[in-house]
Structures are given as structure tokens and as C-alpha cells.
Amino acid sequence: MIEDVFKAIPLGILLAFTIGPVFFVLLETSAIKGFRAALSFDLGVVLGDISFILIAYFSTNKLLFKIKDDPSLFIFGGVLLIVYGVISFIKCKSDYKKDIRNAINQVVVKRNYFKLFLKGFLLNFINIGVLGFWLGIIIIFGPKLEMNDERIFVFISTILITYLIVDCIKMLLAKQLRSKLTPRRIFKIKRIISIIIAIFGFVLVLQGFFPEEKQRLENVIEDIRTP
């Protein structure tokens, strides 16, 4: 059991530093709204991971592979990310003006932690690539763990706990920048994050429209890895 824990820790660290929409939004939330707000967002992300884990574990391999590689899901998820990014980009201007007014009037901004939690869950859940990650974990490590429910539970729990711990460190580091963030800088950061999210959505849409190219790229990467 201890060996399972040590095998899971590097995967948790890898997951925490996987570059995606969640990675950037987490850092933005921590730097702008503080640690507790970022933690609420991150717990929503973890719930999204748990949902994918349950889908990956309890679905048949045939059905799961069909869902994972369905081009329409990539297109749907990509469009949602693009829409989210565009709306966030447009909304930045009104948020900027609101931040200026709050700074002038010294208004204390209330944080809706449940809304942040829901935001984290939805932003993670619409990224179909996360399902692919957990599918790979189950397929690769499940047999090595003898498909034992208890060992798999410990293994995956360790991944998620490690992920949360590393994310907490990232949040604390990002929080140190908070004192240097003026409304103008916050405005620029939010716009950059919005553009990044839209780009990730565009990439997902391309994977949906050109699944053959995606498979060819995966084959090239596999050939490179194979000595």
C-alpha cells in the first residue's frame, strides 16, 4: 500500500502543473481574490476530477473509448471554452470600472465562494482532455494495482491530495503578488486569461474537426518515446 502512495505522488505533482485553463484561472483567482477564494475554486476542480474518475472507473472500456474519442465532444467542449473566454474578455471592461469605483469608495468586495466552487467544477468538467487523463490512469495503473478497489482508492486519493497540496503552495505564492496588483493590472491579467481560455477552446475544436491529425500526432509522439 505504501508503494502505491509513492507511485501516486509524482502523478499528483504532474496534474498540478498540467497547463490548461484551470491552471491559469487558479493563479488569477489566488492573486486577485485571495487564498480562500482560490481554494473554493480548486475544490470545484477536484469535484470535476472525481466525476471523471467515476465515469472512467465504472464505464466499460469500449463505451469509454468511444466517448473519449468522439469528435463532437471535443467540438462541444471547445465551443464552451471559447464562449467562456469571449464573455470573460468582454466582461473585463465592466469589472475594471467596478474595481475602480470600489477602490475610490473603499468598498469591501464580498466573495461568493459557492460561485467560485461551481466555476471550478464547470471549467474542469467541460475540458474533455481531463477525462482522457483519468482514463489513462485507470487503464495503465488499474492492472498494476490488481484492480483492487481499496488499492485504487488509496492510489487515486493520493493523487488528488498531492494535487491539492501543490496547488495550495501555488496559491500562497500567487497571493504574494496581491499587494502589487492595481485595478489596471488586474484588468490586463483577466484579459490575458480570457484569451488563453479561448485559445484552449479553439485547440479542442480543431481536435474535433481533425481527429485523424490528432491520432497521427499521438502516433508520432509514441514513436519518439519508443526506443
MARZA-658598 format. One line per 5 residues: number of its first residue (from 0); for each residue x, y, z of N, C-alpha, C. Coordinates in pm, whole numbers. Atoms other than C-alpha are relative to their C-alpha. Example, Ala and Ser with C-alpha at 12.3 -4.5 7.8 and 13.67 -1.06 7.14 Angstrom:
REM MARZA-658598
0> 89,-119,0,1230,-450,780,90,120,0; -82,-119,-6,1367,-106,714,-77,109,73;
REM end
This chain:
REM MARZA-658598
0> 82,-122,0,0,0,0,86,127,0; -90,-115,-5,287,239,81,61,25,-138; -56,-14,134,436,169,-262,-99,69,-93; 104,-63,82,105,272,-420,-2,150,24; -1,-142,-36,122,604,-236,117,70,-67;
5> -119,-61,59,478,674,-356,-10,7,-152; 19,-4,145,379,589,-713,-97,111,-40; 105,-97,31,82,828,-696,47,144,16; -43,-138,-30,266,1135,-560,53,73,-124; -47,-72,121,455,1219,-885,-114,34,-96;
10> 114,-27,88,126,1194,-1077,-80,119,50; 70,-115,-58,-37,1440,-835,73,130,-31; -81,-119,32,251,1685,-890,-14,34,-149; 17,-21,143,223,1637,-1267,-135,64,-30; 135,-53,21,-152,1704,-1254,-8,146,41;
15> 3,-138,-51,-95,2024,-1053,67,98,-96; -72,-90,89,141,2161,-1317,-38,-23,-147; 50,16,136,-56,2049,-1622,-56,134,-47; 40,-132,50,-100,2364,-1831,-136,-11,-69; 134,-1,57,-466,2427,-1907,-76,120,54;
20> 79,-114,-48,-747,2677,-1844,-4,10,152; 10,0,-146,-778,2573,-1479,127,53,65; -128,-43,-54,-408,2633,-1415,8,152,8; -11,-145,6,-425,2997,-1521,-107,69,85; 108,-61,-79,-762,3075,-1362,27,-14,149;
25> -34,20,-142,-643,2929,-1031,99,105,47; -100,-100,-37,-339,3157,-1024,-61,140,2; 67,-131,6,-553,3455,-1127,-89,21,122; 91,-10,-114,-812,3384,-857,76,21,130; -80,-12,-122,-547,3344,-589,63,137,12;
30> -69,-130,-3,-359,3660,-684,-96,115,22; 94,-111,-5,-671,3875,-713,-96,-9,119; 105,13,-101,-923,3732,-466,47,-65,130; -52,57,-124,-704,3554,-212,-4,-152,7; -19,144,-15,-630,3205,-83,-132,-75,11;
35> 126,73,-21,-978,3105,36,-86,-6,-126; 76,-1,125,-1139,3209,-291,60,-102,-98; -67,95,89,-879,3010,-487,-23,-144,44; 24,135,-52,-927,2709,-259,-142,-46,-35; 139,34,37,-1305,2718,-321,-6,-40,-146;
40> -6,31,142,-1237,2724,-694,65,-136,-23; -76,123,18,-985,2440,-664,-79,-123,46; 83,112,-48,-1225,2219,-465,-106,-35,-105; 92,27,110,-1472,2258,-751,67,-77,-111; -80,71,101,-1198,2146,-990,16,-147,40;
45> -18,138,-49,-1135,1838,-773,-130,-79,-15; 129,68,19,-1507,1755,-781,-18,-41,-146; 5,36,143,-1486,1765,-1161,89,-120,-29; -89,116,16,-1189,1526,-1144,-65,-127,53; 65,117,-60,-1381,1292,-914,-111,-51,-91;
50> 107,41,93,-1672,1291,-1160,57,-78,-117; -64,71,111,-1440,1189,-1444,58,-134,46; -54,126,-54,-1275,926,-1223,-110,-105,10; 113,94,-13,-1613,768,-1151,-46,-48,-136; 38,38,136,-1702,773,-1521,101,-100,-57;
55> -105,86,53,-1366,618,-1613,0,-137,67; -11,125,-75,-1384,351,-1342,-120,-92,-23; 120,82,6,-1742,235,-1380,-53,-24,-141; 44,23,137,-1783,257,-1758,79,-115,-61; -74,105,71,-1689,-27,-1989,104,67,-88;
60> -108,-57,82,-1367,29,-2185,-48,39,-139; 48,-27,135,-1548,12,-2519,-79,130,-4; 82,-120,-6,-1801,278,-2421,86,122,33; -85,-111,-44,-1538,492,-2255,88,51,-112; -84,-42,112,-1305,494,-2555,-83,74,-104;
65> 88,-66,97,-1599,588,-2776,-32,142,43; 30,-134,-52,-1687,882,-2551,123,89,-10; -123,-80,-5,-1326,996,-2516,40,51,-138; -47,-36,133,-1258,999,-2889,-111,55,-90; 111,-53,78,-1596,1134,-3000,31,145,-40;
70> -36,-136,44,-1512,1444,-3214,-101,106,45; 103,-98,-36,-1844,1609,-3129,19,51,143; -23,-42,-138,-1750,1618,-2760,115,102,7; -110,-97,6,-1422,1796,-2840,-51,134,-52; 55,-124,58,-1611,2048,-3053,-89,70,101;
75> 91,-58,-99,-1879,2099,-2787,77,64,115; -79,-53,-111,-1627,2141,-2505,83,120,-43; -79,-111,51,-1409,2367,-2721,-83,126,-19; 89,-115,20,-1702,2592,-2814,-37,63,134; 32,-52,-133,-1797,2623,-2447,116,82,57;
80> -117,-73,-48,-1441,2728,-2359,17,132,-76; -12,-123,80,-1435,2980,-2645,-103,103,46; 107,-90,-45,-1770,3128,-2538,35,58,138; -39,-44,-134,-1648,3143,-2177,110,106,-9; -111,-93,15,-1327,3317,-2285,-44,134,-58;
85> 48,-123,64,-1507,3570,-2509,-84,82,98; 84,-71,-97,-1766,3656,-2243,86,62,110; -89,-52,-104,-1492,3694,-1981,79,120,-52; -77,-110,60,-1293,3917,-2219,-84,127,-5; 90,-116,10,-1592,4144,-2278,-34,55,139;
90> 40,-39,-135,-1687,4146,-1909,113,71,76; -115,-60,-68,-1335,4258,-1810,-13,152,13; 10,-146,1,-1413,4620,-1903,-92,49,111; 94,-41,-105,-1715,4646,-1674,56,-31,139; -63,34,-128,-1523,4466,-1397,107,102,38;
95> -104,-99,-24,-1239,4714,-1437,-59,130,55; 66,-123,-47,-1473,5012,-1397,-54,-19,142; 53,30,-133,-1633,4844,-1096,112,-1,104; -115,3,-92,-1291,4783,-936,49,141,31; -42,-139,-21,-1202,5150,-986,-94,68,99;
100> 99,-61,-91,-1525,5259,-815,17,-52,142; -17,60,-133,-1469,5015,-529,125,54,70; -124,-52,-58,-1112,5140,-481,-18,144,48; 23,-140,-37,-1226,5503,-476,-87,10,126; 96,-5,-112,-1514,5436,-236,40,-91,116;
105> -50,92,-103,-1308,5183,-35,-105,-105,39; 103,101,-22,-1579,4921,-79,66,-137,18; -50,136,-21,-1507,4573,61,-79,-96,-88; 66,90,94,-1584,4324,-215,-25,-136,65; 36,131,-56,-1770,4013,-97,28,-108,-103;
110> -33,110,90,-1659,3684,-243,-102,-111,15; 97,109,1,-1913,3421,-341,76,-131,-20; -84,120,6,-1726,3101,-256,-71,-115,-73; 73,106,70,-2001,2871,-383,6,21,-151; -8,-32,143,-1998,3051,-720,138,-37,-55;
115> -136,36,41,-1620,3005,-737,16,-152,-7; -2,147,-3,-1662,2636,-644,-65,-55,-127; 74,44,119,-1917,2592,-924,78,33,-127; -82,-41,114,-1692,2781,-1166,114,-99,-23; -109,97,10,-1403,2544,-1090,-47,-134,-54;
120> 56,128,45,-1622,2237,-1140,-32,4,-149; 44,-7,139,-1769,2352,-1471,117,19,-96; -114,-25,88,-1440,2481,-1616,83,-126,-19; -74,126,10,-1276,2145,-1542,-81,-105,-74; 85,106,55,-1572,1931,-1647,-20,13,-150;
125> 21,-15,144,-1608,2083,-1995,128,-27,-79; -126,32,68,-1244,2001,-2071,11,-152,-15; 6,145,24,-1271,1654,-2228,137,-65,16; -134,54,-18,-893,1616,-2203,23,-56,139; -13,49,-138,-929,1564,-1828,-50,-144,8;
130> 51,137,3,-1138,1252,-1896,105,-92,-58; -107,81,60,-856,1125,-2118,111,-28,99; -105,19,-101,-606,1178,-1836,-39,-110,98; 41,99,-101,-806,977,-1583,-25,-137,-61; 14,127,70,-888,712,-1839,135,-69,-9;
135> -135,56,10,-515,666,-1894,49,-53,133; -41,42,-135,-454,644,-1519,-64,-134,36; 72,125,-34,-720,373,-1475,52,-117,-82; -42,109,91,-608,170,-1778,143,-45,29; -141,33,-21,-234,190,-1702,26,-58,139;
140> -34,39,-136,-232,158,-1325,-99,-98,63; 100,92,-56,-552,-42,-1264,50,-143,8; -52,137,-4,-399,-378,-1364,119,-15,95; -115,6,-90,-80,-296,-1170,-43,-2,146; 56,1,-135,-298,-245,-864,-95,-118,19;
145> 79,123,-3,-465,-581,-937,-150,28,1; 140,-43,3,-793,-391,-990,-66,-13,137; 49,6,-139,-826,-396,-612,-60,135,37; 71,-126,-28,-1085,-136,-509,70,84,106; -63,-74,-110,-904,-43,-188,131,63,-46;
150> -128,-54,48,-564,0,-357,-22,113,-100; 31,-105,97,-715,201,-642,-49,126,71; 50,-114,-77,-896,423,-390,116,76,65; -116,-64,-65,-572,490,-199,87,69,-105; -84,-53,107,-381,547,-524,-55,133,-53;
155> 63,-120,57,-627,799,-670,-15,109,105; 12,-99,-107,-687,968,-334,133,71,24; -133,-59,-17,-311,1022,-302,30,100,-111; -19,-92,112,-301,1179,-648,-73,132,26; 80,-120,-23,-581,1421,-558,50,82,119;
160> -51,-71,-118,-438,1505,-214,131,72,-34; -125,-62,42,-94,1570,-363,-27,121,-89; 40,-109,89,-257,1783,-631,-46,122,80; 51,-110,-83,-436,1992,-367,112,68,79; -111,-56,-78,-122,2036,-156,88,89,-88;
165> -83,-78,91,84,2153,-454,-74,126,-44; 79,-116,40,-199,2382,-562,-5,105,112; 0,-93,-114,-212,2535,-212,131,79,4; -129,-70,6,159,2617,-244,-1,104,-112; 12,-93,112,90,2776,-584,-87,120,38;
170> 90,-108,-42,-195,2978,-431,70,98,93; -70,-85,-96,21,3107,-147,105,86,-70; -100,-76,75,294,3210,-390,-66,109,-84; 72,-99,82,45,3383,-619,-56,112,85; 59,-100,-91,-110,3561,-321,100,110,34;
175> -102,-99,-32,222,3738,-259,0,118,-98; 5,-106,101,160,3939,-576,-117,94,21; 125,-73,-14,-171,4070,-448,20,149,30; -24,-139,-39,-29,4389,-296,47,86,-118; -52,-73,115,123,4483,-633,-103,12,-113;
180> 100,1,107,-199,4438,-830,-91,123,9; 88,-116,12,-362,4766,-928,-120,-42,-86; 115,34,86,-707,4765,-1096,38,-14,-147; -43,7,140,-531,4830,-1428,72,-131,-30; -71,126,19,-301,4530,-1387,-95,-119,7;
185> 100,106,-10,-591,4311,-1279,-79,-11,-130; 72,-5,127,-777,4420,-1593,79,-70,-110; -84,61,102,-483,4317,-1812,14,-151,21; -14,143,-31,-440,3982,-1633,-126,-75,-41; 127,66,32,-809,3896,-1672,-18,-13,-151;
190> 13,6,146,-800,3978,-2043,93,-105,-60; -95,101,48,-490,3764,-2098,-52,-141,29; 55,131,-37,-650,3472,-1909,-117,-36,-90; 115,23,88,-968,3511,-2118,44,-46,-138; -53,37,132,-766,3493,-2441,59,-141,4;
195> -60,133,-15,-575,3186,-2315,-108,-108,1; 110,97,-8,-902,3006,-2231,-62,-20,-139; 57,10,135,-1042,3086,-2577,93,-80,-93; -97,75,82,-721,2950,-2737,-8,-149,29; 16,141,-35,-755,2623,-2544,-129,-57,-61;
200> 125,43,61,-1114,2603,-2665,15,-22,-150; -23,12,144,-1002,2661,-3024,78,-126,-33; -79,122,20,-746,2380,-2992,-89,-124,11; 92,113,-16,-1018,2143,-2867,-91,-15,-122; 85,3,119,-1243,2237,-3161,77,-58,-118;
205> -82,54,108,-959,2165,-3404,18,-151,14; -12,145,-23,-911,1822,-3242,-128,-71,-39; 128,60,38,-1281,1758,-3300,-20,-5,-150; 16,-5,145,-1272,1863,-3667,104,-83,-74; -108,76,66,-943,1687,-3744,51,-111,92;
210> -42,110,-90,-936,1368,-3531,114,-83,-56; -108,79,60,-706,1198,-3782,136,64,30; -126,-70,-28,-439,1465,-3731,40,-19,146; -27,20,-142,-470,1427,-3354,59,-139,22; -49,137,-16,-422,1049,-3383,140,-15,-60;
215> -131,7,64,-126,1095,-3620,107,61,90; -94,-66,-92,39,1334,-3373,30,-90,118; -21,92,-112,-14,1085,-3088,90,-115,-40; -83,110,49,145,811,-3302,146,44,-14; -135,-52,12,447,1031,-3375,66,10,136;
220> -53,-11,-136,491,1105,-3005,33,-136,58; -23,137,-50,461,734,-2924,124,-60,-64; -118,50,71,725,652,-3190,128,61,58; -116,-68,-59,961,909,-3038,35,-60,135; -23,54,-134,916,761,-2691,53,-142,-5;
225> -41,140,11,973,407,-2815,144,-10,-51; -141,10,43,1349,330,-2829,16,-94,-119;
REM end
